[in-house]
Amino acid sequence: MNRFSLRLGASFRNRIILVFFLIIIMPFLIFAYYAHIKSIEGITNTNTKISLSYLQQARKNFEIYLNKLNDQVNTLIGNKRLQDLLVDPPANTAEEEAFTVNLLTLLYQATPQIDAFRVRVYPMNPALYPSYMNTLGESADLVSEEDWFQKPQESVGPIWKQFLPEQGKYGRPLLAYIKRFSGLYDRKPRGVVVTEVSEDHLKRYFSPTEQLKNQKLLLMNKDGTIYYDSSANEWAGTAFPSASFTEHLQQSPEGSQTIKIDGNTYLATYVGLSSEPWAIVSLTLLKELTGTNDEINRLLIIFLIIYLICCIAVVFYITVYFTQPIARLVRLMRRMEDGNFHNIVLKSPRKDEVGWLYRGVGSLVQRIDVLIQDAWRSERKKKALEFQVLSHQINPHFLYNTLESIRWKAENHGRSDISEMVSALGNLLRLSLNQGKEITTLRREIEQVKAYVLIEQARMGSAIRILYSIDEELLDSPFLRLLLQPLVENAIQHSVRSDFEKGKIIVSARSEGQDMIIEITDNGKGIPQQIIEELEHEVPAEEMYTATRRGVGLRNVNDRLKLYFGSDYKLQIETGPQGGTRIVLRHPKKIEVELPRPDDSR
């Protein structure tokens, strides 16, 4: 096997590999990928449904707790002893000490009734209660400047404030419910109640279930600040590490999203609270949900290796059993490309498609050899016919010269009528032949009509009244030859011939959009309706040009128009009940053809 056949075999083998890859391995990979995606999607959807169900229940319980906590704080605010203690500031040290003891005693007794870590009450002006503030371990000046103390005084509604661990004060993060209160009857501001909720209280509502492994539950506001983290509050007080998820959180009351945090992919599910601008978020590592897919992927790789081995074996078989016979056939075809059809024997004992191919190509070689011989003989005949055509091209020129000689002799003998008739006949013949081109100009077509009219007037010995109204801009437009002369001939022969004195023909041309409109109108006896109707029907070829048949010229023009430009350009013929005919011919103004050169042809 030569180098060419080896290269061909390799190319064929590569194609076979590609085909097997496309029809076996590729669908398998696509199906495996689709199954992998769908399995992850199914697991994700299932986890999302479970998480949403759990979060909705947690939201319901937590909102019940918040409402209950608000009622408990309102009960404390409505305590008459608390209201009386904060009516007026103490006048001296003794009264302040008594105020401190009474208020702390009141809070000590009321705190067990409030489901919170701690409850603190601050007067509206802490600076007037130094002993009380010292007992709380707070600086009156610092408390007055804190934003959590000032904001409740500026608004009627309560606020939430997160207190992060601080040495000497807080050991763990605290979430404080801060509410300003006033007198029960005079609506005069009395103080601020700070109810602190610890992580132990929140854990009751935000603890991962055993069904959701490695789940992290977060309580955060919709700006991204995390208030509570079920994983030992490691993210408490920080911003959520995914800005895209925070934006998604603000757009929908609940949902889920796949996000990346520190290189790990998480499934984040959330529900928003209706009472507060917060959300409860569940984070689950996606790889914990899709761990079983790793085994499927390993099985996929094993199947893929088996498929590759099978493909290689099949390709080797096809290369040995099919490539070599095809390579031999290609070598023989190369010989045929060089025109060598001798001593080519294509036979194969095989009964499969390769054997059919060999026998078919052998039969084709024999037919090609016969066709080459026939083509050679046909070429010789073609050359002979071309020579005859070139010889016959002399005849029109000889005819023009002969007519010119007749015209010259008629003029010498004073027969101007014969001279004009011969001249018109020469022009008519020249314009009809149109140098062998099918497309002429409207100007030459009008000249042909005028030449024909002159001949008819000479033959009949009567003047034919014919008027021309042609738009000058259309005269040099391309025009299909021999369209107007048959129509004018029809008007003369079948309409006005019976009475030349009254008969009149008008030929007009105007522009209309991308077309030119040619109208030929006469006042003769009109065209029978039967002839007009026959233009729309097919006529057998043997009856087309019979001597007794009328309307041949009309049909010829109508058929040529439809053939060249389509059915929209067929003739429109109107015949009045009292006689007279109007033929409208629509013709495109622009045709991409080479126009005939102006010539004399004499």
C-alpha positions, 0 to 999 in steps of 0.5 A: 500500500503506497503512501497515498493509500495509507494517508487515505486509510488514516483519514478514513479511520479518523472519520470512523472514530469521529462517527463512533464518538458522535453516535456512541460516546457523545450520546452517552456523555450527554445522557450522563451529564444530563442525569448528573445535572438532573440528580443534583437538581432533584437533590437540590429541589428536595433539600430546598423544599425540606429547608423551606418547610423547616424555615417556615415553621421556625419563622412561625415559632420565632414570630410567635416568640417576638409577639409574646416578648413584645407583650411581656415588655408592654406589661412591664411598661404598664406597671404602675410602680415603674410609671410612678418611679419615673414620673419625676427625677429624685431631688436628693441623694436619699431619694435617688438611693431609694429609687435605685433600690425600688427600680432594681427590685421591681426589675428583679421581680418582673424579669422572670415574667419576660422570656429574655436573658436580661431586662434593663430600664434607663431613664430618659435623662440618665445623668439625673440618676448617677447612683442608679447608673453606677449600680448598672455599671454604665456611664450616664454620659456614654449611654446618652451618646449611644445610637441605640439610646438616641434612636428610640427617642427619635421614633415611636417604634422599637428597634433591635440592636446587636451587642457583640462580646465586649471584655468586662460586659458581654461574654456572648453576642446579645440581641437587644429589643429596645423600646421607648415608653411614656406615661400611661396618661400624660404621654410624657416620655418616661424611659427606655426598656432594653430587653436582651435575648441571648443565643440560648434563646435563639437556639430554641428556634434556629437549631439544624435538624438531624435530617439536614446534615452540616446545616448552618442556620442564620438570622440576619437582616436584609442588609446582610448583617448576621445576628445569629449563627447556629455554628457557635456564632462564628459569623455573628456581627459580620456581613454575609459573605455573598453580596449577590445573595444579599441582593437576591434576599431583598427582592423576594420574601423566600427562595433559594440560591446556589452560592460560593463562599471561600471556595465551597458551594452552598445551597442557601435557602431563606424565608423572610419575617413579616414582622421584622426586616429579617430573614432566616437563612439555611446554608448547606454544603452542596457536596454533602447533598451530592456525595452519591454522584461520585460513585456514579461518575466512577462508574461512568468512567469505567463504561467510557473506557469500555466504549473506547476499547470497543470503538478501537476494535471496530475501527481496526476491523473496518480499516482492514476490511473496508479501507484497503479495498476502497484505497485500491478503488481510489488508485484506479480512479486516479488513473481514470482522472488522467484519461486512462481507461484502458486495462482497468479491471474492477472485479470483486468476489465479495457480495456486500456493498464493497463488491457492488461498488466495484462492479458498479464502478466497472460498469460506469467506466465502460459507459464513460468510455462509450460517452467519450467516443460519442462526445468526440463525434458530437463535438465534430458535428457541433463545429460543422453546425457552427460553421454553417451558422457563421455562413448564414449570418451573411444573408441578412447583410446581403438582404439589407444591401439588396433592399438598399439597391432596390430603393436607390433604383426606385428613386432614380426612376422617380418612384418615391412610393416604392423607395419609401416602402422598400426603406420601411421594409428594410427598417422593419427587418433590421429592427425585428432581427435586433442583432440577435438580441431579445431585448431592445429599447422602447425607441427602437420598438416605436420605430419598428411600429412606424415602419410597419404602419408605412408598409401597411399604408403603402399596401392598402393605399389608405392613410392610417390615423395613428397617434403616439404619446410617449414619455421622452424619459422612457424612450431609451428604457430596455424593452422586450422586442416584437411586443408592440408591432403585433398589437398595432397589427391586430388593431389595424387588421381587425378593428379599423381596417373596415373604415380607415376614414373614421378609424383611429389608433393611439399608442401611449407610454407613461411611467408608473412606479417601477413599471412603464404602462403602454396603452394601445387604443382604437375605436374599431369594432373591438375584439370578440370576448371569446378571443380574450377568454382564450388568452387564459387557456392553454392551446394545443401546439398543432392549433396555435398558429393555424391560418384560421385561428384569430388572436395568435399575435395577442397570445404570443405577446401575452405568453412572452410577457408572462414567461419573461416577467411573471403573471403580473405582467400579462395583457389587460384587454378591454372591449366596450359594448359599442366597439373600441378596444383598449390594450394595456401592457405593463413592462418593467423599466429596468432589466439587467441586460445588454442593450443592442448597439445603434447600427445601420445594417445597410 
